[in-house]
Amino acid sequence: MADILCAAFNRIQTTGWTMAKVYIPVGSVSGTATAVAEACADALRAAGHEAQTDSAASIEALNSGAWDAVLIVTSTTGRGDLPSNLAPFYTALGEQRPAQNGRPFGVISLGDSSYDATFCNGGALMEDRFYELEGQAPVPRVTIDATETQTPDVDAIFWLNEWMEKAF
Ligand SMILES: Cc1cc2nc3c(=O)[nH]c(=O)nc-3n(C[C@H](O)[C@H](O)[C@H](O)COP(=O)(O)O)c2cc1C
């Protein structure tokens, strides 16, 4: 057992690979963003990281997990609004302003370009908020357009691979 652990540790040291803990706040009305978030969590785990999705994201959970990175996955509803299960988190971030001190974050933003001026605005709101709190985005927010793709999970994971490479 000790040999196996030692070999694993050596591998980490020689390759520079480190396990990261990723918090995934999710905003979704009808489940698409939730499915995308779960697919991303699975991809992160398959790459050797820890990932936790949260459909009722809170400052308490954000602050309590010793997270190495935050990955927001959200759709947009109403007229450019965040889904009601993520909006309270956005508001609390604005009120309590937890400093991110350069912690890596990423935003996967789902929407529909027929909404034109408010296309993927929910993700834009979250991205702005994390920049205000001095998070650091290794890769800009990705937008996933329901009019253009039938496979939002595949599109998200394509973007996630680059994000993972640069974030950790
Ligand atoms: C009532 C309603 C309002 C929407 N408003 C917007 C919008 O303002 N901007 C946008 O990009 N997409 C908008 N959408 C599209 C959704 O964001 C898109 O279909 C998304 O994939 C839904 O994901 P979800 O199932 O996780 O909520 C709207 C959809 C509905 C049903």
PDBQT file of the ligand as one rigid body, heavy atoms in Angstrom, charges set to zero:
ROOT
HETATM    1  C1  LIG A 201     -39.289  31.904 -20.369  1.00  0.00    +0.000 C 
HETATM    2  C2  LIG A 201     -37.902  31.780 -20.945  1.00  0.00    +0.000 A 
HETATM    3  C3  LIG A 201     -37.097  32.896 -21.005  1.00  0.00    +0.000 A 
HETATM    4  C4  LIG A 201     -35.816  32.811 -21.557  1.00  0.00    +0.000 A 
HETATM    5  N1  LIG A 201     -35.054  33.948 -21.629  1.00  0.00    +0.000 NA
HETATM    6  C5  LIG A 201     -33.820  33.870 -22.182  1.00  0.00    +0.000 A 
HETATM    7  C6  LIG A 201     -33.007  35.042 -22.298  1.00  0.00    +0.000 A 
HETATM    8  O1  LIG A 201     -33.380  36.142 -21.906  1.00  0.00    +0.000 OA
HETATM    9  N2  LIG A 201     -31.771  34.909 -22.856  1.00  0.00    +0.000 N 
HETATM   10  C7  LIG A 201     -31.313  33.699 -23.304  1.00  0.00    +0.000 A 
HETATM   11  O2  LIG A 201     -30.191  33.645 -23.802  1.00  0.00    +0.000 OA
HETATM   12  N3  LIG A 201     -32.069  32.574 -23.206  1.00  0.00    +0.000 NA
HETATM   13  C8  LIG A 201     -33.301  32.632 -22.670  1.00  0.00    +0.000 A 
HETATM   14  N4  LIG A 201     -34.061  31.498 -22.571  1.00  0.00    +0.000 N 
HETATM   15  C9  LIG A 201     -33.519  30.214 -23.117  1.00  0.00    +0.000 C 
HETATM   16  C10 LIG A 201     -32.940  29.282 -22.057  1.00  0.00    +0.000 C 
HETATM   17  O3  LIG A 201     -31.896  29.919 -21.327  1.00  0.00    +0.000 OA
HETATM   18  C11 LIG A 201     -32.373  28.035 -22.769  1.00  0.00    +0.000 C 
HETATM   19  O4  LIG A 201     -33.422  27.345 -23.402  1.00  0.00    +0.000 OA
HETATM   20  C12 LIG A 201     -31.643  27.111 -21.823  1.00  0.00    +0.000 C 
HETATM   21  O5  LIG A 201     -31.033  26.074 -22.560  1.00  0.00    +0.000 OA
HETATM   22  C13 LIG A 201     -32.565  26.518 -20.781  1.00  0.00    +0.000 C 
HETATM   23  O6  LIG A 201     -31.792  25.825 -19.836  1.00  0.00    +0.000 OA
HETATM   24  P1  LIG A 201     -32.437  25.263 -18.460  1.00  0.00    +0.000 P 
HETATM   25  O7  LIG A 201     -33.324  24.099 -18.868  1.00  0.00    +0.000 OA
HETATM   26  O8  LIG A 201     -31.289  24.768 -17.668  1.00  0.00    +0.000 OA
HETATM   27  O9  LIG A 201     -33.160  26.359 -17.808  1.00  0.00    +0.000 OA
HETATM   28  C14 LIG A 201     -35.340  31.575 -22.046  1.00  0.00    +0.000 A 
HETATM   29  C15 LIG A 201     -36.168  30.428 -21.963  1.00  0.00    +0.000 A 
HETATM   30  C16 LIG A 201     -37.432  30.531 -21.429  1.00  0.00    +0.000 A 
HETATM   31  C17 LIG A 201     -38.315  29.299 -21.389  1.00  0.00    +0.000 C 
ENDROOT
TORSDOF 0
